[in-house]
Structure formats: C-alpha cells, structure tokens
C-alpha cells in the first residue's frame, strides 16, 4: 500500500469511526465515558492525517491506529464477559480488532519506509 493510499484510508477510517460511533450512541444508551474515547481517537486520527507531511506525521498516524486498536481490544473483552447478554456483537468487534491490527502494522511499515526514504 502506498503512502498516499494509506493517508486517504486513514482519513476515511477516522470519519467511519466517528460516524459509526454516532450511530451507536443514538441507537443505544451507551454510557458517556465509553463513547468519548472513540471520538477522541477519531479526532486524533484526523489531526495526525492533517499532519501527515510533517516528519512526525506517520508516527502520529501509527499512534492513532494503536490507540484505536487498544480501544477495540478492550471492547472485545467486555463483550465476551459471561455477564453480558449473548446478543452483544462480539464477532463484529473481533473483525474490527483484526482490521485495526492490520492497519497498525501497515502504519508501522510505512513509517519505517519513510524514515529510510523509501516512500
């Protein structure tokens, strides 16, 4: 994946995260501290994408992706708790964790390539 494609991919992903979280907040009664961090993650991703051309831009994108990965990882294990009802969408969250992991690895590879002036 080229740097330009990943730049756009990260931008669209941040917008999708914010849109999905907004839909989830509207359709459920989610406790505020549990959705504020998702908006924070989307905002940090948008800021890091805006700073992409700076020397520290790819590092910020990597940090954003790993923050999103951590949020999704924590969400997955709260969904898998035996006390939760079985209708919680743990499979969707599992797919999102894999998506964020792959995106984090791609951001790391692009950051390394950029530091070696290969991109």
Helices and strands as residue ranges (DSSP letters): H 3-27, H 32-50, H 57-79, H 90-115
